[in-house]
Amino acid sequence: MNTKNYDFIEAAEFLRLPVNTFRKLRPEIGGSRLGRRYIFSEKEVIEFMDRKRSKPVHQLLSAYA
């Protein structure tokens, strides 16, 4: 399974959050530190969205299929 990975800016854009807000939420989102950088898997970002939404992402995506 190919999983997309995001850096801070890409993950913040995916969630449509300002980077500073995303930094504050980083412990709750997860991510792995690689040197000075953090990398976030698509799964971690979507699971974070699922926890914060009233409707899970998979229900929203299936509505558009």
N, C-alpha and C positions, 0 to 999 in steps of 0.2 A: 504494500500500500504506500503510495507516494503521498507524503504529508508536506504541505507547504509550511515554511518557516518564515517568521517575520522578525525584523528588528524593531526597536522602540517606535520609530516613526511610522513604519508600515502597519504595525499592530494598532497604534493610536488612530491612524487614518481608517483602518478597517472598522474600528469601533466608533469612528467619527467623534473622537475625544481630542481635546488639546493635549499635547505631549506632556505638559506639566501635570495635568489631571491623571493621565495614564501612569506617570511615574509614581504618583501617590498610591494608585491602585495596584501597582506591580506585585506587592507581596500576596495580594488576594488572587491575582491572575496566575502567577507562577512564573515560568520561564527558567532558562538555564543560563548561567553566567559562563561566557567563553572569553577569557582574558578580561578586558575592560568592557565588553559588550554583553548584552542580554539577547537571547534568542527565544522567541515564543513560537510554539507549534500552533498550527491552525486549530487543532483539537482543544488546546488550552484556552485560546481566545473564544472559541465558540461555546465551550463549557461555561466560561465566565459570563458570556452573554445569556446563556440559558438560565443561570442562577439569578440574574438581575432582571430578566423579562417576566412579564406576566404570562406570556405564551412562549413555549420553547421554540428555538430557531427551526428545528426540523418541521414543526407544524406550520410555521410561516413560509418555509421554502416549499413545502408540499402544496401550499395554496397557489403558488405560481407555476407549478408543473403542469 
